[in-house]
Amino acid sequence: MSGGRAARAHRIVVPVGRRQRHNEPKSGGNRQAKIAARAAEREELSTEPRPFAGFAGECDMVAMREFVPSATARLTTTAERREITLATVLPGAIAGLVRDDELGGEAMVGLQVQVHGPDPAADLAYAVDWASRAGGGETLTSSHPDESTPALEDVVVADAPLEIAVHGDFSWWLAEGAQVRPEIAQAIKNANEVMMPSARVAADGIEAAWWVDAGEKAHVRWVRPEDEDALFEALARVHSAGGLHLGDGSRFAGSFRTHGLLVPVFDLDPEMHHQEWAPGLLELDARLDEALAKDGPLTSDERASRDGLRARQVTLR
């Protein structure tokens, strides 16, 4: 960003006894806040809206970054230096770590990090590249991608499936045989206490449907791969026909957009096991596929459904 104005070629003479006025915004002022907001908006618009597009695990990577509490997956990397584990979050929300050699030397990178840039793919690529070369016992507090950072597809095989392991707690933070320091044990205890039970609903052809027990209600958040606007119209068509649900005990709660993808959310009966929702997901998937195949304009009822759904939509970026 070019930022400031070019200096004038002629010399500016400041009268004696008068204070020269500087054009920088005052710290904490409204003008400074507006400039910062515009800069952040321009930076966001300059990044890829779907940072993980083209990867076989795109939808699950988005889920793991945004709301899945405790899960890991083995990344298939282009370099064969070492295997790298992709995690939802690492201790302290750091970007990466390599365990001591005597504890196996496992390399891990996190998606939910305390410090991040505008491009999650660049952050992850930096961490993966670092983890492929770091020594045992090293940690990466945060990623700092620059022009020399490889693209994510240059360090991770894009079409390799993402085999995800969902964990019921954060005990996997510790390597087998590791001596647990009191502060680490307390961190794991704290993380376990606030974690809500979660699971990935398994069904043929269903990707990234994540169930969570939130107490009084359970939910399924289903990250879909289609174009956001096309899927939203399909949801409106299905909703207008009364089919936007997962069966008895379910209710469409709304949707949110994140990383260029649309995520429908359903409220569920918390007494039912997460796998009991697999048939309903398959049936809804078929209804959505049929609606996505339609090319004509929405009917008046479908437009009314679209407007109602839009009122319950939020955006996470």
C-alpha positions as CSV (number, residue, x, y, z in Angstrom):
1,M,0.0,0.0,0.0
2,S,1.5,3.3,-1.0
3,G,-0.1,5.1,2.0
4,G,1.1,8.7,2.4
5,R,1.1,11.5,-0.1
6,A,4.3,12.4,-2.0
7,A,6.2,15.2,-0.5
8,R,6.0,18.6,-2.2
9,A,9.0,19.5,-4.3
10,H,9.3,23.1,-2.9
11,R,10.4,23.8,0.6
12,I,7.7,24.6,3.2
13,V,8.6,27.5,5.4
14,V,7.1,27.5,8.9
15,P,6.7,31.0,10.4
16,V,8.6,31.6,13.6
17,G,6.5,31.2,16.6
18,R,4.0,28.9,14.9
19,R,3.8,25.2,15.5
20,Q,4.0,23.0,12.4
21,R,1.0,20.8,11.9
22,H,1.5,17.2,11.3
23,N,-1.0,15.3,9.2
24,E,-0.7,12.0,11.1
25,P,-3.9,10.8,12.9
26,K,-3.8,11.2,16.6
27,S,-3.3,7.9,18.5
28,G,-6.7,6.6,19.6
29,G,-8.7,9.1,17.5
30,N,-11.6,8.2,15.3
31,R,-9.6,9.0,12.2
32,Q,-6.9,6.6,13.1
33,A,-9.5,3.9,13.8
34,K,-11.1,4.5,10.4
35,I,-7.8,4.3,8.6
36,A,-6.9,1.1,10.4
37,A,-10.3,-0.4,9.5
38,R,-9.9,0.5,5.8
39,A,-6.4,-0.9,5.7
40,A,-7.6,-4.2,7.3
41,E,-10.5,-4.3,4.8
42,R,-8.1,-3.8,1.9
43,E,-5.8,-6.5,3.2
44,E,-8.7,-9.0,3.6
45,L,-10.0,-8.3,0.1
46,S,-6.5,-9.0,-1.3
47,T,-6.4,-12.5,0.1
48,E,-7.9,-15.6,-1.4
49,P,-11.6,-15.9,-0.1
50,R,-11.2,-19.7,-0.1
51,P,-7.7,-20.3,1.3
52,F,-7.9,-24.1,1.2
53,A,-9.6,-24.3,-2.2
54,G,-8.3,-27.2,-4.3
55,F,-7.5,-29.4,-1.3
56,A,-9.3,-32.7,-0.8
57,G,-9.8,-31.8,2.9
58,E,-10.9,-28.2,2.4
59,C,-14.2,-28.4,4.3
60,D,-12.7,-30.3,7.2
61,M,-9.7,-28.0,7.3
62,V,-12.1,-25.1,7.6
63,A,-14.1,-26.9,10.4
64,M,-10.9,-27.7,12.3
65,R,-9.8,-24.1,12.1
66,E,-13.1,-22.6,13.1
67,F,-15.0,-24.7,15.6
68,V,-13.8,-28.3,16.1
69,P,-12.2,-28.5,19.6
70,S,-9.8,-31.5,19.5
71,A,-8.9,-33.3,16.3
72,T,-5.8,-34.3,14.4
73,A,-5.0,-35.5,10.9
74,R,-1.8,-36.7,9.2
75,L,-0.7,-34.4,6.4
76,T,0.7,-35.8,3.2
77,T,3.6,-33.5,2.5
78,T,5.5,-33.1,-0.8
79,A,8.8,-33.4,1.0
80,E,9.7,-36.7,2.6
81,R,11.7,-35.3,5.4
82,R,9.2,-36.3,8.2
83,E,5.5,-36.9,8.8
84,I,3.6,-33.9,10.0
85,T,0.4,-33.9,12.1
86,L,-2.2,-31.2,11.5
87,A,-4.0,-30.3,14.8
88,T,-7.0,-28.1,15.7
89,V,-5.0,-26.4,18.4
90,L,-1.6,-26.9,20.1
91,P,-0.7,-26.0,23.7
92,G,-0.7,-22.2,24.0
93,A,-2.3,-21.9,20.6
94,I,1.2,-21.9,19.0
95,A,1.8,-22.5,15.3
96,G,4.0,-25.6,15.5
97,L,6.2,-27.9,17.6
98,V,8.5,-30.8,17.2
99,R,8.7,-33.2,20.1
100,D,12.0,-34.3,21.6
101,D,13.7,-37.0,19.7
102,E,13.6,-39.4,22.7
103,L,9.8,-38.9,22.7
104,G,9.4,-39.8,19.0
105,G,10.2,-36.4,17.4
106,E,6.6,-36.0,16.1
107,A,6.1,-32.7,14.2
108,M,2.8,-30.9,14.6
109,V,1.2,-27.7,13.2
110,G,-1.9,-26.0,14.5
111,L,-4.8,-24.3,12.7
112,Q,-6.3,-22.5,15.7
113,V,-3.5,-20.1,16.6
114,Q,-3.2,-17.1,18.9
115,V,-1.4,-15.0,16.3
116,H,-2.4,-15.2,12.7
117,G,-2.2,-13.2,9.4
118,P,-4.9,-12.5,6.9
119,D,-4.2,-15.7,4.9
120,P,-4.7,-19.0,6.8
121,A,-3.1,-21.0,3.9
122,A,0.1,-18.9,4.0
123,D,0.2,-19.3,7.8
124,L,-0.2,-23.0,7.5
125,A,2.4,-23.3,4.7
126,Y,4.9,-21.4,6.7
127,A,4.3,-23.7,9.7
128,V,4.5,-26.9,7.6
129,D,7.7,-25.7,6.0
130,W,9.2,-24.9,9.4
131,A,8.1,-28.2,10.9
132,S,9.7,-30.2,8.0
133,R,13.2,-28.7,9.0
134,A,13.0,-28.0,12.7
135,G,14.9,-30.0,15.3
136,G,13.5,-32.0,18.2
137,G,12.2,-29.9,21.1
138,E,11.7,-26.7,19.0
139,T,8.5,-24.7,18.9
140,L,7.1,-22.1,16.6
141,T,5.1,-19.5,18.4
142,S,3.6,-17.9,15.3
143,S,3.9,-18.0,11.5
144,H,5.5,-15.1,9.6
145,P,4.9,-15.8,5.9
146,D,6.7,-13.6,3.4
147,E,7.6,-13.7,-0.3
148,S,9.9,-16.7,0.3
149,T,7.2,-18.8,2.0
150,P,6.1,-21.6,-0.3
151,A,2.5,-21.9,-1.4
152,L,0.5,-24.5,0.6
153,E,0.2,-26.7,-2.5
154,D,4.0,-26.8,-2.7
155,V,4.4,-28.3,0.7
156,V,1.1,-30.3,1.1
157,V,-0.3,-32.8,-1.5
158,A,-3.6,-31.2,-2.4
159,D,-5.5,-34.3,-3.6
160,A,-4.5,-36.5,-0.6
161,P,-7.4,-37.4,1.6
162,L,-7.5,-36.0,5.1
163,E,-7.9,-38.9,7.6
164,I,-9.1,-37.2,10.8
165,A,-8.9,-38.5,14.3
166,V,-11.4,-36.9,16.7
167,H,-10.3,-36.8,20.4
168,G,-12.4,-36.7,23.5
169,D,-9.9,-34.6,25.4
170,F,-6.5,-33.0,25.0
171,S,-4.3,-35.8,26.4
172,W,-2.7,-36.2,22.9
173,W,-0.8,-32.9,23.7
174,L,1.5,-35.2,25.7
175,A,3.8,-37.7,24.1
176,E,3.8,-41.2,25.6
177,G,6.4,-41.4,28.3
178,A,6.7,-37.7,28.7
179,Q,7.2,-36.2,32.2
180,V,4.3,-33.8,32.8
181,R,5.2,-30.4,34.3
182,P,2.5,-29.0,36.6
183,E,1.7,-26.1,34.3
184,I,1.2,-28.4,31.4
185,A,-1.0,-30.7,33.4
186,Q,-3.1,-27.7,34.5
187,A,-3.3,-26.4,30.9
188,I,-4.7,-29.8,29.7
189,K,-7.1,-29.9,32.7
190,N,-8.4,-26.4,31.9
191,A,-8.8,-27.2,28.2
192,N,-10.7,-30.4,28.9
193,E,-13.1,-28.6,31.3
194,V,-14.3,-26.2,28.6
195,M,-14.3,-28.6,25.7
196,M,-17.8,-29.6,24.4
197,P,-18.1,-33.2,23.2
198,S,-17.8,-33.3,19.4
199,A,-17.8,-35.9,16.7
200,R,-17.7,-36.1,12.9
201,V,-20.8,-37.8,11.5
202,A,-19.7,-40.6,9.2
203,A,-21.7,-41.3,6.1
204,D,-20.7,-42.2,2.5
205,G,-20.5,-39.1,0.5
206,I,-21.0,-36.8,3.5
207,E,-18.0,-34.5,4.2
208,A,-17.4,-32.2,7.2
209,A,-20.7,-32.7,9.1
210,W,-19.6,-32.0,12.7
211,W,-21.8,-32.8,15.7
212,V,-21.4,-31.0,19.0
213,D,-23.2,-31.5,22.4
214,A,-23.7,-28.0,23.6
215,G,-25.7,-29.0,26.7
216,E,-29.4,-28.2,26.4
217,K,-29.1,-28.7,22.6
218,A,-26.9,-30.5,20.2
219,H,-25.9,-29.1,16.8
220,V,-24.6,-30.2,13.4
221,R,-22.5,-27.7,11.6
222,W,-22.1,-28.9,8.0
223,V,-19.3,-27.2,6.0
224,R,-20.3,-27.5,2.3
225,P,-18.0,-27.2,-0.7
226,E,-20.3,-25.4,-3.2
227,D,-20.3,-21.8,-4.2
228,E,-21.8,-19.8,-1.4
229,D,-24.5,-18.0,-3.4
230,A,-25.5,-21.1,-5.3
231,L,-25.8,-23.2,-2.1
232,F,-27.8,-20.4,-0.4
233,E,-30.4,-20.4,-3.2
234,A,-30.5,-24.2,-3.0
235,L,-31.2,-24.0,0.8
236,A,-34.0,-21.5,0.0
237,R,-35.6,-23.9,-2.5
238,V,-35.4,-26.8,0.0
239,H,-36.7,-24.7,2.8
240,S,-39.6,-23.5,0.8
241,A,-40.6,-27.1,0.1
242,G,-40.3,-27.9,3.8
243,G,-37.3,-30.1,3.5
244,L,-34.6,-28.2,5.3
245,H,-34.1,-30.5,8.3
246,L,-32.4,-33.8,9.3
247,G,-35.5,-35.6,10.4
248,D,-37.5,-35.7,13.6
249,G,-35.9,-33.9,16.4
250,S,-34.0,-31.5,14.2
251,R,-34.5,-27.9,13.2
252,F,-32.6,-25.6,10.8
253,A,-31.0,-23.0,13.0
254,G,-29.3,-20.8,10.4
255,S,-26.0,-20.6,8.6
256,F,-22.7,-18.8,8.6
257,R,-20.1,-18.0,6.0
258,T,-16.4,-18.6,6.7
259,H,-13.3,-18.9,4.4
260,G,-15.5,-18.7,1.3
261,L,-17.8,-21.5,2.3
262,L,-21.4,-21.7,3.7
263,V,-22.0,-23.7,6.8
264,P,-25.7,-24.7,7.5
265,V,-26.4,-25.3,11.2
266,F,-29.1,-27.6,12.7
267,D,-30.4,-27.8,16.3
268,L,-30.8,-31.4,17.3
269,D,-32.2,-33.6,20.1
270,P,-29.2,-34.0,22.4
271,E,-30.4,-37.4,23.5
272,M,-29.7,-38.9,20.1
273,H,-26.3,-40.4,19.2
274,H,-24.4,-38.4,16.6
275,Q,-24.4,-41.2,14.1
276,E,-28.2,-41.4,14.2
277,W,-28.2,-38.2,12.1
278,A,-26.4,-39.8,9.2
279,P,-29.5,-40.9,7.3
280,G,-31.0,-37.4,7.6
281,L,-27.8,-35.9,6.3
282,L,-27.9,-38.2,3.3
283,E,-31.5,-37.4,2.5
284,L,-30.9,-33.6,2.8
285,D,-27.8,-34.0,0.7
286,A,-29.9,-35.5,-2.1
287,R,-32.5,-32.7,-1.8
288,L,-29.7,-30.1,-2.0
289,D,-28.1,-31.7,-5.0
290,E,-31.5,-31.6,-6.8
291,A,-32.0,-28.0,-5.9
292,L,-28.5,-27.1,-7.0
293,A,-29.2,-28.6,-10.4
294,K,-32.1,-26.2,-11.0
295,D,-31.2,-23.2,-13.3
296,G,-34.4,-21.2,-13.2
297,P,-35.1,-18.1,-11.0
298,L,-36.6,-18.6,-7.5
299,T,-40.3,-18.6,-7.1
300,S,-42.0,-16.0,-4.9
301,D,-42.2,-18.5,-2.1
302,E,-38.5,-19.4,-2.5
303,R,-37.5,-15.8,-2.5
304,A,-39.4,-15.3,0.7
305,S,-37.6,-18.3,2.2
306,R,-34.3,-16.9,1.0
307,D,-35.0,-13.6,2.7
308,G,-35.9,-15.4,5.9
309,L,-32.7,-17.5,5.8
310,R,-30.6,-14.4,5.1
311,A,-31.9,-12.8,8.3
312,R,-30.4,-15.6,10.3
313,Q,-27.0,-15.6,8.6
314,V,-23.8,-14.4,10.0
315,T,-20.3,-14.1,8.5
316,L,-17.0,-15.3,10.1
317,R,-13.8,-14.4,8.3
